[in-house]
Structures are given as structure tokens and as C-alpha cells.
């Protein structure tokens, strides 16, 4: 599938110039159809298909695992990236890790769960041009630092981290690598095994094109084998044990009943899916992954770089200064540029005047292109900025 063929699957693009994938992508028609078909089934047949749904869930898990280079046993579905980072923080603490290196401009779904759960964070400041060179990360490490947690792409600038370099740093120093892929999954090729990542958390509504509400969490097998998961429920045990209220518990019998202590859960990431799943979201994820597979790995990033370079050139020609360099090695589908006045007012004017959708982030207007965008979309944005008289600060 070519990017132009992909574009035909997004009805929203007939009305809007959607340059806002970093906030959320519009739902493609195949994802809508898949979710709607499941809802229609439940309206006509209730949950008579539940056993088939359970099999389907495992198939989607396997599909997602292939997409990030993991095994199905290492992947769990979650409500959000933040949920995943709470799990990660608890597992890090269980291993005795107390200090984690991260970046100053990380999205709060990386930092706040870990801070709330009692970890100490070392924040690396960006250079004046918005970059985070590998040497700066290495220099910020202390003897107490035992893990590195970074977003694949920085939400407020679009800076794409040198994943291979961070991976080497973690291997050389014996550090645990944690990835926030909310701004990367479906946009930047990620292979958790090749990178040696222990954890990855992400969400579905941005670059993955799967709508809101279905996050994912990767936990490497060595962590699953050696570190108990922080919580679970009736679906966290083996399937044949799921209706045993006291499974694996130690019982002490007395005259009035018994006392029970302890249980154990499956050593798979899916044990975190303690209760019933949001099935419609899973159907949307499955359909979205099929589109990504048809597009091919790496195509979205290459297409975005091909759009971002002329976008940035056009902005600089007009006096704007994107807050990261125009280097293909660090470019993503995100560009943020400061404007005169309030960025939110510019964003509102772009929607009202030209149906061009962006968002205010990072002290400016954030423009995020994806594989469904075209050079004409970029031209429409630049023309709208001229027509509205938007100026650099």
C-alpha cells in the first residue's frame, strides 16, 4: 500500500487537513468497520461469541507483538501509557532500582507515574537547539542510576531519540531500558529485542490510528520470569483456574471455616489484564495494524521526513524557527514552531479559516504529519499562515 492509497481509508481527510497525529489520528474506515461490526454483533447476539472473542484477542496480541519485535507472552493491553508506566515503576522498585534517568521535556505519562511510585528521576536538559545528544545522557548518569526511560519521539519538539545509541549506552553500563512509544508506535520502526529494551508502553489513538482507549505494555521475558507482577485478577491465572476463588492459596482450616493466604499468577504480561477487555478497541487495533503491515515498516517515517523537510524550509523562509534542527537523523513527524501571540489562538484560526488541524504544544504550534498526509497538506498550512498573517515571535 502506498501512502496515497492509505489516505483513501480516512474519511476525515475529505473535510480537514489533519496535521495533528501527535494528539490523535482520525479513525480509518477499516478500524471503524471492525469496531462497529463487533458492537452490532453484541446487539444481536449478546456475548454468545465470547469464546471466539478470546481467541481473537490472542491473535491481536500476536500481531502487535510482531509489530514491535516481541513475543505474545510479553505483551499486555492496557487503558493508557500512564497505566503502563505505573506497572513499570512498580517492577523497577521490586528489583531494587531507585533512580531512573530521563529527559526534561518528557511527556508526564513517563515521569509522573514513576515519581508517584517513589522513584528518583534524573532529568537531562536539552541543548539550546532542542537536541539530546547521547553524550549528555551519559554525563548525567550517577552511580545510583540503574535505568533509562525515554520517549522514542519528544512530544513537544519532535526530536527523535537515537534509540540505537541509547541501547548501546544501557548495554555498556548495565542499565534497564524503558521506552515511551506513545509518539513512536506506528510512526517509527521499533524492535524491542534488537534494542534490548526491558519495557515499552504506548497508546492507540496517535500514530497507530486505532482510536482512544487501548494502550499496550511490553515486559521482557526475563522480568516476567523473575519479578512478580504488581496486581492481577480472575483472568490472571490459567484459563482452567479462572473460576476458582482460592486457586493456589494456602489454607488453614478451623472450626468456622478456613484462613487463606497467597496465590500466584501466570508469568505473562497478559496477567495484568485482570478483568474483561474493551473488545471494540481491540478490533480497531487489529484493523489498524493490518493497514500498517500493508504500508510496510519504515514507510511512515520516511514519508514523514519527506514532508517535514519542505515544511520546515517553508517555515524558515517565513522567519519561523522550529525548535529542533532539520536533521533527517533526528526528524520525526512532529514540528513545533513559536508564533507571535498565543499559539492556541493561531490553532483555532487555522481550523476556522482553512480546516487545518494542529495543536498548541511546546511553546508554539505543533504540526504533526503522518503517512496519510501529502505535500498539498503542507502547502495548505503554509498558505493559511500567510493568509491569516501569522508571524514569528
Buried (B, 14 or more C-beta within 10 A) or exposed (E): BEBEEBBEBBEBBEEBBBBBBBBBBBBBBBBBBBBEEBEEBBEEEEEEBEEEBEEBBEEBBBBBBBBBBBBBBBBBBBBBBBBBBBBBBBBBBBBEBBBBBBBEBBBEBBBBBBBEBEBEBBEBEBEEEBBBBBEBBBEBBEEEBBBBBBBBBBBBBBBBBBBEBBBBBBEEEEBBBBBBBBBBBBBBBBBBBEBBBBBBBBBBBBBBBBBBBBBBBBBBBEBBEEBBBBEBBBBBBEEEBEEEEEBEBEEEEEEEEEEEEEBEBBBBBBBBBBEEBBBBBBBBBBBBBBBBEEBEEEBBBBBBBBBBBEBBEBBBEBEBEBBBBBEEEBBBBBBBBBBEEEBEEBBEBBBEEBEBBBBBBBBBBBBBBBBBBBEEBBBBBBEBBEEBEBEBE
